[in-house]
Amino acid sequence: MIWLDGRLIGADAPHLSVSDRGFQLGDGIFETARARRGVVIELDEHLERLRESADATAIPLTLRDEELAQAIHELLTANHLGGRPDESDVGDASIRITVSRGATSMRGLLPARLGDLRPTVAIQAWPHLPPARELVDRGVSAISSAIRRDPRSPLAGIKSTSRADYVYARLEAVRAGADDALFLTTDGSISEATTANVVLIAGSRLRTPPRSAAILAGVTRGWLIAHAESLGYAAEEVNLRPEDLLGADEALLCSSVAGIVPLTRFDGRPIGAGRSGSRTQALRAAREDWIEATSRALASEDTDGPPHDPGPAPKPGR
């Protein structure tokens, strides 16, 4: 099942008008998140970013956060992804919320009466599939994309459905025999990967490019910054060059769905020892432990009660 504009329908049923601007122009926004036990991890952060993207693109998202949360709950229940009370199934799921500007019979980028369109809101849910164990063990090999990111672009921090640059960069990686591609800015600084932020481990510091490096500020990146001290690190948002990446002790990619994954090679050269490091693995485990604790705490609460913060992330072994 999917949730589309207020109702649950079969995933194989007809969904969108061919005139929907999301289909025609990529005129839309989206968010992806993890869920466990029917609890969407960091839902507030994802919805806040969705609304920031909607405001930036002038898409009138009129659904309240409570309505979107209820829609996700209905969808997870309908797809049997909410978990079981006996814990035989914790209901690990991946969720995507997509909002387009809506369908119009008129042509053009900004036709008349564009503000009268009703946005299309679709929510999908799938069983969560973590990265392959082999990839987590050996780490990601990345190349530098030929596409350069412009830090001055107002679109850099928007999670738009226009993903042509990202698809092209991933194709570059496949053609080069790599797993992923990293974008560099127009001045040669590191920006981000195709679906994840980049973080370096240098001594006791977690170093990640700032928003001004044309990145989408990921929720998991924000979690690492917020919990860095309890994890035994100092967090730095700083411009990084490829030589910083290659000279790091370890490096990682982070995103809400994939979690924390080692980054071990860049443009054919090893990062650090060129293999998945113990500190990255410990950070990945700490993040997964925090997701487990969060889902247990929130799932046990009264649904009408306030959100519960399970506290700082557990400090990993170093």
N, C-alpha and C positions, 0 to 999 in steps of 0.2 A: 504494500500500500504506500501511497504518497499522500501528503496533505497539500491541497491546492485551493487557495482562495476560500478557506473556511470549511472544506469538506474533505473527507477521506475517499480516495478513489483508487482503483487498481493500478498498479505500476505499469501494466501493459495496455491501459486504456488510452484513448486520445486525450491529450493534455492541453497543448497550447495552440493558439491561432498562428498561422503562418505570418500574420501581420504583427506579431508581438515584437517590440523593438529589441527585446533581449535576444531573440533569434536573428532579427534582421541586422542589428547594429552592435550587438554586444552591449546594449545600453542598460546595464544592470549592475548589481552589487551582490556579494555573497559572503557567507561565513561558514567555516567548518569547525566542528567541535567533537570532543569525546564525551561519551556518556557511560555510566556504570551504575547498575542497580536502579535504573530510571532517573539517575541524577546527571544533569548536564554539567560537566566540570567547567568552572569559571564562566557560567552562563552570563552573569552580569557584564563581565569584560567583553564577551563576544557581542552581546546586544548593544553595548555602548559603542563599540567600533562599527557595528552595522549602521547605527544611527548617524555616526560621524560620516560614514561613506554616503548615506542617503542625503544628509544635509549638503555635503560637498557637491553632489551631482544633481541636487534639486529634485530628487525622487521623493514624493510625499508618502512616507511610510506611516500610515495612520494607526496601524495595530499597536496596542500597548504591549509593554514587555510581558505583562501577565497573560495576555492573549497568546503571544508567541510561545511562552512557556507551556501553557495549556495545550496548544497545538502539538508541541513536541511530545508532551506526555501522552496525548491520544495516539500519536503516530507510533511511539515506542510500544505502547500497549497493543495496538493493532498488529504490529509486526513481531510480537512476542520477544521484544528486546528490552523489557524492563527488569529482567532477572526474576528469580524464584525466591520465595521466603525461606526455603530450606537451604539456600546458598549452593544448590547443585548447578545453578547457572547464574552468574553475576550480571548477565545482560550487558556485556561489553558491546558498545555500538559507536559508529561514526555518524555524524549528523551534518547535513548541509542545508542552510537556509539561503534561498536565492530570491532576490527581488528585482524584477525588471520594471521599466517605466510603464509597460502595458502595451496593448494592441491598438493600432490606429489604421484607418483605411487610407490615410494621407501619406504621400511620399515626402522625403526630405529630412534633413537633419533636425531642423526645428520648425516643423509645420505649425500653422495657426492652431490655436486651441490645444496646444501640447499640455498645458497645465490642467486640462479637464480629463486627462487619461486616468484610468484606474490602474494602479500598479498590480502586477501579477506577483503573488507570493507563493512560493513552493518550498516545501520541506521534505527532505528525503532522509532515510535512515537505513543503514546496512550493519550487519555484524562487523565488529571492528577486527581488522586483520593487521596485526603488528608487522613491522618490517621483518623480512626473512632473517632467521637466526644467523645464516651464513653472512648476510650483509652486516649485521650488527657485530659479528665476530671479526670480520676482516676490515670493515669500514668502507666508507664511500670514496670512490675515485671521481674527482671532478675536473673539468676543464674550464677555461675562461671563455665565456661567450663572446661572439663578435658584436653582440648588441651592447651598447653602452647606455647606462642610466644617467639621466640628467637630474642632478640634485635640485635644480630650480623648478622642476616640473611640479605643478600643483596636484598632479595625478599620482605621484610616487607613493603616497601613503594611503591610497584608496584601494580597497579590495574589489576591483571591478571585474565583471564577467568578461571583459575584453582581455583575453589571455594569449593573443597571437605571439607576443614577444616570448612568453614563457614556454609555449609549445615549440617555437622555433629553437630556443636555447636547448630544450631537452632533446630535440632531434639532432642538434649539433653534438650533444654528448653521446647519443646512441651511435652516430656515424663515426665518432672517434673511439668507440669502444669503452666509454666511461659511463658512470652511473648518473651523473648530474652535471650541471653547468653553474658556474658562478658569474654573476653580473659584476662588472667593474663600472665605476662612474666615468664621466667624461674626462676627469683628471687622473684616472688610473687607480683610484681607491677601491677597496672591496665594498660591494653593496650587499647582495644577498644571493641565495640560491633560488632555484625555480619555484620551490614550494616551502622554503625554510629560511630561517635566519642563521647567520654564521657567528660562532663564538670560539675564541681562542683561549686556551689555558696556558698561561705563562707564569710559572712559579705559583704564587698564591693569588693570582689575579685572573678573573674572567673578563676578557676584553671582547667587545662587540661593537660593530659600527653604529654610529648615532643615527637618529632620524634624518639628519641632514645629508646622509649618504644615500638618499633615495631608496630607503627601505620601507617595507610594510612592518610596522612595529608589532611583532608577533606576541601572542598571549604567553606562550611558553618562554620566550625571551624575557618578557616582563617578569615571569615567575622566577627565573634564574637571577635576575637583578634584585628582585625584592627579597629573595631568600639567600642571597650570596653569603651573607655573614654567618647565618646558621649552618651553611654548608661548608664553612671554613675558608671562604674566599672574600676578596674585595672586588666589586664589580666596577668596570670602567666602560663608559661609552666614548669611544675615541676612533678617529679615522685610522684605518688600517690599510697597509699596502700588501701586495702579494708576498713581498719578502718577509713581512711580519707573520703572515700565515705559514710560510715555509719554515720560519725560525721558531715557531711555537713549540712548546712541549707536547701539546695535543690540541686537536681542534674538533669541533662538533657542529652538526646541524640540528636545529630544533624547530618543532612545529607541534600544533595541538594534537594532530592525529598520529603522526609517526613517533612523536616523543623526541627523545635525545638520541642521536645516532652519530657514531664516530665519523669524522672526515679525515682520511688518512693519506690521500694523494691529491696533488693539484698540478695540472698540466704535465703529468708524467713524473713528477718529482715527489719524494716522500715528505710528509709533514711529521716532524719529530722523528720517531723511530719507524714511521711508515706502517704502523699497525695499530689496532684498537688498543687504547691505553686504559690502565686501571682506573684513572681518575674520571675519564669519560664514562666508563661502565658504572662507576659508583654514582655519578650524577644521574645517569639513566635510572638506576635502581631507586635512588632517592625520590625522583619524580614519580615513578610508578607507585612507590610506597605512599607518597602523599595523595595520589589519586585514589588509592584504595582507602586510606583513612578518611578522605573527604567524602567519598561516596557512602561509606558506612555511617559517618556522622549525620549527613544530610538525609539519608534514607531512613534513619531511625527517628527523625524529628516529626512532630506534627506538621502536616502540610501547610497549616495556617501560621506556623511559627516563623520567627525570623531566621535568616540564614545563619549557619554555625560555621565559624572558622576553626578548623582543627589545629591551628597553631603553626609554628615554624616547621619547615621541612626537616626531617631527620638528618643529622650530620653524617655524611658517608665516610667510610674508611678511606684513608689516604695512602 
